[in-house]
Amino acid sequence: MAGTVVVVEDDATLAAAVRYNLERDGYQCLVAADGARGLELVRRERPALVLLDVMLPGLDGLEVCRRIRAESSVPIIMLTARVEETDRVVGLEVGADDYITKPFGMRELLARVRAALRRAQMRPDSEISSQAVRFGRLRLDPARRELTRDGATVALKPKEFDLLWFFVRHPGRVYSREQLLGQVWGYDFPGGSRTVDVHIRWLREKLEEEPAAPRYLRTSRGAGYLFDISSNHDV
């Protein structure tokens, strides 16, 4: 069995199709038709991944995502009929790992599920190296998935942590937006380069004393981004 996936979707026909294809691909699939039931399933079953509709009766998908993310780093793929970029950004802000827009093909959905699970398996808590890294007043602990400044926790969303940890492991090297999408998201995320830029901005706001003049997460004009600790003697 490839793992358990919780599907939170109020469209019974779509939910049945998703369940059929997931189970045919080797996953155990549990379905909830509303947000409250979906949240209950996630808390009880501790699935490998959650497929979460945005528009749900009662507790909507964004609120369900927010509550799950406060308790767990389980990968969350949101399903939505909304195509506006702002809607995708809101989903990312509350902790979603990916967005797929309806209508979608089942092959694409399964590919995104597999990619999200691969990325989850490659997170620092499953890697051999788990040594904390210091830079300036900051300390990044991959085992605890925690960033602190002078001992105080700096809250990071899951993908913010994944992106920062990738940069910390590859200091001084420039990565294009496309390379970062492939390395951190695992495939061509629908938000494209905008997704990378948004996460870079969020990280700068949390890492840098002057986000407009970053010391660590720097832009290489026309090429991409790099993590620079060359002037930091505390690493």
N, C-alpha and C positions, 0 to 999 in steps of 0.2 A: 504494500500500500504506500502511495506517494505522500500521504499526509492528509490531514483534515482541512477542508475549506468550508468556512461559514459564508453562505450567500444570503444577504439581506436585501430582498427585492419584493415589492408588492405586486408586480405584474406576474401572475401565476404562470402564464404561458412562457414568458422569458425565463423565469426561475426554473421551470421544468426543463427547458432546453439547455440552460447552463448546467444544471445538475446532471443531466444525461451525458453531456460531453465531458464534464469533469470526471465522472465515475468511469466512463469509458477510457479515460486517460490514466486511470489508476488511483484517483483521489477518493477519499471518503467525503461526502458532501452533505451538509446540514443546511436547511433552508428556513428562514424566518421571513414573515410577510410584513413585519413592522419593526420600528426601531427599538422599542423596549424589549421585544422578544429576541431580536438580534443581539442586543447588548447582553442579555441574560445568557444566550448560547455561547458567546465569546468568553464570558467570565467563567462559565462552567466547563466548557470543552477545551479551552486553551488551544485554538486551532493553529495550523501553520500559516494560514493566510485568511484574510477577510475580503470578500467582494461586497461592496456596500453602495446601494443606490442612494442618490442624493435626496430625491423627493420621496419621502416615506410618510405614511399616516402617523400622526402623533409626534413622536420624537424623530426629527428629520436626520438625514444622513450626516450632515455636518456636525450636529451635536453628538450623535453616536460616535463619530470619528474622534471628536474632542475627548469624550469620556474614555474611550478605549485607549487613546494615546496617553492619557494621564496615568494609566495603569500598566501599559504593555507596549513593547516595541514590535509587536506582530505586524507584518506587512499588510497594508490596506490599499486596495485598488478601488477607487470610486467609479461608479457607473452613473452616467448622467446624459440627459438629452440636451443639456445646455452646452453651447459651443463658444460662448464668450470667454476671452482670456481671463477676465476678472474673476469669473466663477472658478476657473482652474486654480488661480492664485489663492483664492479663499480656501479651497480644499487643501492646498499645500500648507497654508498657514496653520490649519488645525491639525496637521499631521499626516495627511495622505501621502503615500509613496508614489502613486500613479493615478492617472485618470484615463478612462476609456469612454468615448462618446457614442451614444446610441444613434442609429443602429450600428452594430458591430458584427464582424464575422467571428465564428467560434474558433477558427484557427488563430486569429489575432489574439483573442482572449486567452487561449491556452498558452500562446507564446509569452504573453505578458505575465501570466501566472508563473510559468517556469522561470522566467528571468527574475521576477521579484523574489522567488524562493532561492534562486542561486545567489542573489545579492545578500539575502538574509544569512545564508550559510557562510558567506565570506566576511561577515562583520567581525570586528576585533575580538568579541567574546568567543569566537570559534577559531581564531588564529593562534599560532604558536606564540607570537610576540604579543605580550600584554603589559609591557613595561610602560609606566607613566612617563610622559615627556613634559618638560618644563620649558617655557619660553617667556622671558620677562616675568611679569607678575602672574602669569597663567600656568596652569597645570592641566594637562589632558590625560585622563586615565581611561585607556581603552577597555580594561576589564570591567570597570563600573559604568562605562559609557558616560563619563562625567567630565565637565570642564569646570574648573574653579579659578577664581581670581582672589589672591590673598586668602585662600581658604574658604571663600564664600562661593556657593554653587552658581554657575551661569547656566540658565536654562537653554538647552538646545533641542530643536526638533530632530527626529531621527535622521533625516537626510542631511541636515546641517552637520550633525556629528559625523556621518559617513564621509561627507565632502571634506571636512576639516581633517579627519584622520587620514584620508588619502593624501592631502597636501602635506601633512606633517611627516608622512612616511616617504615623501618624494620632494624634499626641500630644494629650492633653487632651480627647479626644472619648470619650463613653461608648458602649459597644457592648453590646447584650444578648447572652445566650448564643446565641440563635437567629441573630442577625446574625453572630456570630463563626463559627458552624457554616457559614453560607452563604459567608462571605468566605474562610475558611481551609480548611475541609474541602470546600466547594463544593456541599453538598447536606445533606439531613437525615440526619446520621450516626446509626446505630442506637443508639449510646450516649447520644444526646441531650445534655441540659445537663450530665450527669455527665461526659461526655468533656471539655467545656470546663473544668469545675471541676478535674478531675484535672490537666490540662495547666497551668492557672494555678498550682496548688499546686506542681507540679514546677518551674516557672519561678521562682516566689518563692524556693524553696529554693536556687536557683542564683544568683539576682540579688541578693536582699536580704540585708543584714547581719542584719536581724531579720525573718524571714518572717512572724511573727505580727503585726508592725506595719510593713507594707510601705511603702516610700518611692516606688517606681516603679509597680508593678502594684497599683493600688488598686481597692477595691470601691466602687461607687456603690450604696448600699443600695436594693434593690428595682428597680434598673435594669440593672445589669451591671458591667462592668469598664472601666477606662481606664488609659492609660499616662501618668503625670504626671512631666514633667521641668521643671515651672515653677520649681522652686527650685534647679535645677541650672544652673550657669554654665559648664559645661565642654562643652556640646553645640555 
